[in-house]
């Protein structure tokens, strides 16, 4: 007897939930799985504190606006919720953990079940949890201020939450489509970095135009009000406000438009998911290229004092990075941040100039520290980009210490280049750093860089994470790596600030240089000791490393 489709779909979803639970419970049998669980608990606690603080503010704001007879001002609360819901997964992929639902297509799963699984995975995202919590807080505030409005507000916020969930999943689905091919992946990456950089210019431009012509600036802001009113956050606020004024027809029309937005977004998501379900293949594999037999071989790079293995891996890393537009743009971030501080609101505190203008000796150490921070994604997951290529490292006669040394040399060269460019930018934007500041900053890097390289090398082996450049909204590193790298940065920055403060108290930065050189000698020794043992570590971890980086 044939089973009812609903029963069949329910059994499929139950099987997927059971599978996810078994994967989770089995992962706790390993040390890495236990560390991942501890890391997730700590990160979840941090998100809980953030969510509860935001929820209290949302509830108080909603109560104030409704009780004071200004329910239309709820848009001021709904817009931040919507922006956070969509923006946080884009800017904080280290904390997002959306499983790859396309793996389920290898099994006889119905399309409706696949669609529901995709939405279920999206509902587990931290942004969804916080956005839903804040929406409930707004509902609570409105209900306390106007109890009769509670059922209608619940319906409106439910549709608003559905829109945000569908919109987030639609963005992920379409961006993954564009990231599946290298050319569009590079274009999307460059555009994404440029958008992130442009956000840093909002405050300087707002400050500039507000000072230049306040009436025109207010007129521009007033012109945005009707525009936001026809977008989902504005429609949700208007639906609640009109119902509070007993304008039920107008409120229902706003809710209808909001529902239409959600259905339209759901349709665009359906277009992508149905293409995936039908086996869309975006492989870039082309026809086999025929080479001339007498074509001369191109020799690899050669570095005096280093083995051929180090030179070959160093050349590979440089060539890979030079072909990545987003990575090259990311590397200019220290200089861009200096420009923002020079033009932004920090410079508006400028009866005596901006912070770095008044304290130019702090600009170069801050830029050097930020240059090291930018390398975190590279240093703490060195083998993530190699993916299945890790097998060739194990199959080759190369020693792993040489491979890791070459990767660290690449990171060191990038850090040196960024430090030089930062020095030039500080000299042009503020004032040339003094000789003592320069030496103290370089000595600080000599202390901090080996710490990051040593911990990053160990985490790259013990907690690897495959980087899938065609996937979006998933972690670029494991939770354990994220948490440990954050703690390392806090300790290193704390020591650096303490040393500079101690030297400043005694009136000589040469004291900071001397302390950093002593600390640098200790960290360099630790780096060498770990590097010499890396062949044994890599051999002991070969099964875990290959299994993690070669997974489909």
RAZI-V344633 format. One record per pair of residues at least 6 apart in sequence whose C-alpha atoms are under 7 Angstrom apart, sorted by the first residue. I is the first residue (numbers start at 1). GAP is how many residues later the second one is. Records with the same first field share a line. If there is no record, write none. Layout:
# RAZI-V344633
I = GAP ; GAP
This chain:
# RAZI-V344633
9 = 104
13 = 100
27 = 6
28 = 6
32 = 431
35 = 445
36 = 443 ; 444
39 = 440 ; 441 ; 444
40 = 439
51 = 79 ; 82
54 = 80
55 = 78 ; 79 ; 82
56 = 81
58 = 19 ; 76 ; 79 ; 80
59 = 78 ; 79 ; 81 ; 82
60 = 81
62 = 12 ; 76 ; 79 ; 80
63 = 78 ; 79 ; 81 ; 82
65 = 6 ; 8 ; 9
66 = 76 ; 79
67 = 78
71 = 170
72 = 165 ; 166 ; 169
74 = 163
75 = 158 ; 159 ; 162
78 = 155
79 = 154
81 = 50
82 = 82 ; 151
85 = 42 ; 43 ; 46 ; 79
86 = 82
88 = 39
89 = 7 ; 38 ; 384
90 = 383
93 = 380 ; 381 ; 382 ; 383
94 = 381 ; 382 ; 383 ; 388
95 = 380
96 = 29 ; 30 ; 377 ; 378 ; 379
97 = 28 ; 377 ; 378
98 = 23 ; 24 ; 27 ; 375 ; 376
99 = 22
101 = 17
105 = 172
111 = 166
122 = 43 ; 47
132 = 29
135 = 22
139 = 11 ; 14 ; 15
142 = 8
143 = 6 ; 7
149 = 95
153 = 87
156 = 80 ; 99
159 = 100
160 = 76
162 = 100
163 = 99
166 = 99 ; 100
167 = 98
170 = 95 ; 98 ; 99
172 = 300 ; 301
173 = 96 ; 99
174 = 98
175 = 297
176 = 294 ; 295 ; 296
178 = 6 ; 7
179 = 6 ; 290 ; 291
180 = 102 ; 290
181 = 101 ; 103
186 = 138 ; 139 ; 140
189 = 137
190 = 135 ; 136
193 = 133 ; 136
200 = 140
201 = 139
203 = 141 ; 142
204 = 139 ; 140 ; 141
207 = 138
209 = 8
210 = 7
228 = 6
229 = 6
232 = 26
235 = 19 ; 20 ; 23
236 = 19 ; 22
238 = 13 ; 16
239 = 12 ; 13 ; 15 ; 16
240 = 11
242 = 6 ; 8 ; 9
243 = 8
300 = 12
301 = 10 ; 11 ; 14
302 = 6 ; 9
303 = 8
309 = 89 ; 93 ; 94
310 = 92 ; 93 ; 95 ; 96
313 = 90 ; 93
314 = 92 ; 93 ; 96
317 = 90 ; 93
318 = 92
321 = 6
322 = 6
334 = 33 ; 36 ; 37 ; 88
335 = 87 ; 90
341 = 6
342 = 12
346 = 8 ; 9
347 = 6 ; 7 ; 8
348 = 6
352 = 6
356 = 6 ; 7
357 = 73
360 = 70 ; 71
361 = 72 ; 76
363 = 63
364 = 58 ; 59 ; 62 ; 69
365 = 76
367 = 55
368 = 51 ; 54
371 = 44 ; 47 ; 48
372 = 43
379 = 74 ; 77
380 = 76 ; 77 ; 79 ; 80
381 = 75 ; 78 ; 79 ; 83 ; 84 ; 96
382 = 78
383 = 77
384 = 80 ; 81 ; 82 ; 83 ; 165
385 = 81 ; 82
387 = 79 ; 80 ; 162 ; 163
388 = 161 ; 162
390 = 156
391 = 155
399 = 136
400 = 134 ; 135 ; 138
401 = 130 ; 131 ; 133 ; 134
408 = 45
426 = 6
427 = 6
436 = 73 ; 74
437 = 72
439 = 74
440 = 69 ; 70 ; 72 ; 73
443 = 70 ; 73 ; 74
444 = 52 ; 72
446 = 74
447 = 69 ; 70 ; 72 ; 73 ; 76
448 = 44
450 = 73 ; 74 ; 77
451 = 72
454 = 73
459 = 22
461 = 77 ; 80 ; 84
463 = 15 ; 18
464 = 81 ; 84
465 = 12 ; 13 ; 83 ; 84
466 = 82 ; 83
467 = 9
499 = 13
500 = 12
503 = 6 ; 8 ; 9
